[in-house]
Amino acid sequence: MPAAQADDLALNIAEGIRIQFGGGLIYINQGKKFLRAQRDAAIWREFTGHNHLNLARRYGLSVAHVYDILARFREAAPSG
């Protein structure tokens, strides 16, 4: 997107927020749960069957946490 178009879009969005919520307080979620879900899904996709330590290092987690994430995905996966 060209910079001028992005600037116009950002201004329109900010103006819409000002009109809707001006003078009030609003809460904007940090999205930590969403980001964690994205990270966990990436770990599941990248898992090869024997790279627990590599994934733990890449994502700054303990190996036990990687095992927990993989177990949750395994439980949720359709059996067949």
mmCIF file of the C-alpha atoms, coordinates in Angstrom:
data_MODEL
# 
_entry.id   MODEL 
# 
loop_
_atom_site.group_PDB 
_atom_site.id 
_atom_site.type_symbol 
_atom_site.label_atom_id 
_atom_site.label_alt_id 
_atom_site.label_comp_id 
_atom_site.label_asym_id 
_atom_site.label_entity_id 
_atom_site.label_seq_id 
_atom_site.pdbx_PDB_ins_code 
_atom_site.Cartn_x 
_atom_site.Cartn_y 
_atom_site.Cartn_z 
_atom_site.occupancy 
_atom_site.B_iso_or_equiv 
_atom_site.pdbx_formal_charge 
_atom_site.auth_seq_id 
_atom_site.auth_comp_id 
_atom_site.auth_asym_id 
_atom_site.auth_atom_id 
_atom_site.pdbx_PDB_model_num 
ATOM 1  C CA . MET A 1 1  ? 0.000   0.000   0.000  1.00 0.00 ? 1  MET A CA 1 
ATOM 2  C CA . PRO A 1 2  ? 1.446   3.418   -0.887 1.00 0.00 ? 2  PRO A CA 1 
ATOM 3  C CA . ALA A 1 3  ? 2.446   5.563   2.101  1.00 0.00 ? 3  ALA A CA 1 
ATOM 4  C CA . ALA A 1 4  ? -0.051  8.323   1.273  1.00 0.00 ? 4  ALA A CA 1 
ATOM 5  C CA . GLN A 1 5  ? -2.895  5.800   1.095  1.00 0.00 ? 5  GLN A CA 1 
ATOM 6  C CA . ALA A 1 6  ? -1.790  4.217   4.390  1.00 0.00 ? 6  ALA A CA 1 
ATOM 7  C CA . ASP A 1 7  ? -1.687  7.668   6.020  1.00 0.00 ? 7  ASP A CA 1 
ATOM 8  C CA . ASP A 1 8  ? -5.218  8.440   4.818  1.00 0.00 ? 8  ASP A CA 1 
ATOM 9  C CA . LEU A 1 9  ? -6.492  5.073   6.026  1.00 0.00 ? 9  LEU A CA 1 
ATOM 10 C CA . ALA A 1 10 ? -4.864  5.523   9.454  1.00 0.00 ? 10 ALA A CA 1 
ATOM 11 C CA . LEU A 1 11 ? -6.358  9.017   9.758  1.00 0.00 ? 11 LEU A CA 1 
ATOM 12 C CA . ASN A 1 12 ? -9.837  7.728   8.848  1.00 0.00 ? 12 ASN A CA 1 
ATOM 13 C CA . ILE A 1 13 ? -9.564  4.920   11.398 1.00 0.00 ? 13 ILE A CA 1 
ATOM 14 C CA . ALA A 1 14 ? -8.372  7.292   14.123 1.00 0.00 ? 14 ALA A CA 1 
ATOM 15 C CA . GLU A 1 15 ? -11.195 9.714   13.290 1.00 0.00 ? 15 GLU A CA 1 
ATOM 16 C CA . GLY A 1 16 ? -13.751 6.902   13.515 1.00 0.00 ? 16 GLY A CA 1 
ATOM 17 C CA . ILE A 1 17 ? -12.426 5.912   16.927 1.00 0.00 ? 17 ILE A CA 1 
ATOM 18 C CA . ARG A 1 18 ? -12.506 9.552   18.056 1.00 0.00 ? 18 ARG A CA 1 
ATOM 19 C CA . ILE A 1 19 ? -16.118 9.944   16.929 1.00 0.00 ? 19 ILE A CA 1 
ATOM 20 C CA . GLN A 1 20 ? -17.219 6.669   18.522 1.00 0.00 ? 20 GLN A CA 1 
ATOM 21 C CA . PHE A 1 21 ? -15.315 6.872   21.806 1.00 0.00 ? 21 PHE A CA 1 
ATOM 22 C CA . GLY A 1 22 ? -14.091 10.471  22.139 1.00 0.00 ? 22 GLY A CA 1 
ATOM 23 C CA . GLY A 1 23 ? -13.891 11.601  25.759 1.00 0.00 ? 23 GLY A CA 1 
ATOM 24 C CA . GLY A 1 24 ? -14.305 8.094   27.088 1.00 0.00 ? 24 GLY A CA 1 
ATOM 25 C CA . LEU A 1 25 ? -12.001 5.330   28.162 1.00 0.00 ? 25 LEU A CA 1 
ATOM 26 C CA . ILE A 1 26 ? -11.567 2.258   26.013 1.00 0.00 ? 26 ILE A CA 1 
ATOM 27 C CA . TYR A 1 27 ? -9.705  -0.971  26.679 1.00 0.00 ? 27 TYR A CA 1 
ATOM 28 C CA . ILE A 1 28 ? -7.584  -2.426  23.884 1.00 0.00 ? 28 ILE A CA 1 
ATOM 29 C CA . ASN A 1 29 ? -6.574  -6.008  24.533 1.00 0.00 ? 29 ASN A CA 1 
ATOM 30 C CA . GLN A 1 30 ? -2.887  -6.791  24.054 1.00 0.00 ? 30 GLN A CA 1 
ATOM 31 C CA . GLY A 1 31 ? -3.759  -9.996  22.223 1.00 0.00 ? 31 GLY A CA 1 
ATOM 32 C CA . LYS A 1 32 ? -1.504  -12.229 24.328 1.00 0.00 ? 32 LYS A CA 1 
ATOM 33 C CA . LYS A 1 33 ? -3.897  -15.182 24.114 1.00 0.00 ? 33 LYS A CA 1 
ATOM 34 C CA . PHE A 1 34 ? -4.058  -14.852 20.316 1.00 0.00 ? 34 PHE A CA 1 
ATOM 35 C CA . LEU A 1 35 ? -0.268  -14.575 20.000 1.00 0.00 ? 35 LEU A CA 1 
ATOM 36 C CA . ARG A 1 36 ? 0.203   -17.585 22.283 1.00 0.00 ? 36 ARG A CA 1 
ATOM 37 C CA . ALA A 1 37 ? -2.233  -19.607 20.151 1.00 0.00 ? 37 ALA A CA 1 
ATOM 38 C CA . GLN A 1 38 ? -0.306  -18.633 17.008 1.00 0.00 ? 38 GLN A CA 1 
ATOM 39 C CA . ARG A 1 39 ? 2.996   -19.661 18.649 1.00 0.00 ? 39 ARG A CA 1 
ATOM 40 C CA . ASP A 1 40 ? 1.558   -22.989 19.801 1.00 0.00 ? 40 ASP A CA 1 
ATOM 41 C CA . ALA A 1 41 ? 0.172   -23.730 16.328 1.00 0.00 ? 41 ALA A CA 1 
ATOM 42 C CA . ALA A 1 42 ? 3.589   -22.943 14.813 1.00 0.00 ? 42 ALA A CA 1 
ATOM 43 C CA . ILE A 1 43 ? 5.217   -25.361 17.260 1.00 0.00 ? 43 ILE A CA 1 
ATOM 44 C CA . TRP A 1 44 ? 2.731   -28.061 16.242 1.00 0.00 ? 44 TRP A CA 1 
ATOM 45 C CA . ARG A 1 45 ? 3.388   -27.435 12.527 1.00 0.00 ? 45 ARG A CA 1 
ATOM 46 C CA . GLU A 1 46 ? 7.178   -27.435 12.976 1.00 0.00 ? 46 GLU A CA 1 
ATOM 47 C CA . PHE A 1 47 ? 7.290   -30.535 15.153 1.00 0.00 ? 47 PHE A CA 1 
ATOM 48 C CA . THR A 1 48 ? 9.075   -33.393 13.364 1.00 0.00 ? 48 THR A CA 1 
ATOM 49 C CA . GLY A 1 49 ? 8.819   -36.018 16.071 1.00 0.00 ? 49 GLY A CA 1 
ATOM 50 C CA . HIS A 1 50 ? 12.212  -35.452 17.636 1.00 0.00 ? 50 HIS A CA 1 
ATOM 51 C CA . ASN A 1 51 ? 12.922  -31.692 17.733 1.00 0.00 ? 51 ASN A CA 1 
ATOM 52 C CA . HIS A 1 52 ? 11.524  -30.813 21.175 1.00 0.00 ? 52 HIS A CA 1 
ATOM 53 C CA . LEU A 1 53 ? 14.732  -29.133 22.348 1.00 0.00 ? 53 LEU A CA 1 
ATOM 54 C CA . ASN A 1 54 ? 15.127  -27.141 19.131 1.00 0.00 ? 54 ASN A CA 1 
ATOM 55 C CA . LEU A 1 55 ? 11.540  -25.840 19.385 1.00 0.00 ? 55 LEU A CA 1 
ATOM 56 C CA . ALA A 1 56 ? 12.004  -24.987 23.067 1.00 0.00 ? 56 ALA A CA 1 
ATOM 57 C CA . ARG A 1 57 ? 15.097  -22.940 22.257 1.00 0.00 ? 57 ARG A CA 1 
ATOM 58 C CA . ARG A 1 58 ? 13.531  -21.259 19.222 1.00 0.00 ? 58 ARG A CA 1 
ATOM 59 C CA . TYR A 1 59 ? 10.451  -20.137 21.158 1.00 0.00 ? 59 TYR A CA 1 
ATOM 60 C CA . GLY A 1 60 ? 12.106  -19.483 24.522 1.00 0.00 ? 60 GLY A CA 1 
ATOM 61 C CA . LEU A 1 61 ? 10.209  -22.233 26.330 1.00 0.00 ? 61 LEU A CA 1 
ATOM 62 C CA . SER A 1 62 ? 11.127  -25.194 28.469 1.00 0.00 ? 62 SER A CA 1 
ATOM 63 C CA . VAL A 1 63 ? 11.132  -28.614 26.846 1.00 0.00 ? 63 VAL A CA 1 
ATOM 64 C CA . ALA A 1 64 ? 8.350   -29.621 29.254 1.00 0.00 ? 64 ALA A CA 1 
ATOM 65 C CA . HIS A 1 65 ? 6.216   -26.731 27.997 1.00 0.00 ? 65 HIS A CA 1 
ATOM 66 C CA . VAL A 1 66 ? 6.762   -27.855 24.395 1.00 0.00 ? 66 VAL A CA 1 
ATOM 67 C CA . TYR A 1 67 ? 5.649   -31.370 25.407 1.00 0.00 ? 67 TYR A CA 1 
ATOM 68 C CA . ASP A 1 68 ? 2.514   -29.872 27.008 1.00 0.00 ? 68 ASP A CA 1 
ATOM 69 C CA . ILE A 1 69 ? 1.689   -27.858 23.876 1.00 0.00 ? 69 ILE A CA 1 
ATOM 70 C CA . LEU A 1 70 ? 2.151   -30.901 21.648 1.00 0.00 ? 70 LEU A CA 1 
ATOM 71 C CA . ALA A 1 71 ? 0.002   -33.028 23.967 1.00 0.00 ? 71 ALA A CA 1 
ATOM 72 C CA . ARG A 1 72 ? -2.843  -30.493 23.777 1.00 0.00 ? 72 ARG A CA 1 
ATOM 73 C CA . PHE A 1 73 ? -2.688  -30.506 19.975 1.00 0.00 ? 73 PHE A CA 1 
ATOM 74 C CA . ARG A 1 74 ? -2.514  -34.299 19.886 1.00 0.00 ? 74 ARG A CA 1 
ATOM 75 C CA . GLU A 1 75 ? -5.640  -34.520 22.068 1.00 0.00 ? 75 GLU A CA 1 
ATOM 76 C CA . ALA A 1 76 ? -7.492  -32.046 19.866 1.00 0.00 ? 76 ALA A CA 1 
ATOM 77 C CA . ALA A 1 77 ? -6.479  -33.752 16.608 1.00 0.00 ? 77 ALA A CA 1 
ATOM 78 C CA . PRO A 1 78 ? -9.118  -35.950 15.023 1.00 0.00 ? 78 PRO A CA 1 
ATOM 79 C CA . SER A 1 79 ? -8.289  -39.605 15.471 1.00 0.00 ? 79 SER A CA 1 
ATOM 80 C CA . GLY A 1 80 ? -8.145  -41.757 12.444 1.00 0.00 ? 80 GLY A CA 1 
# 
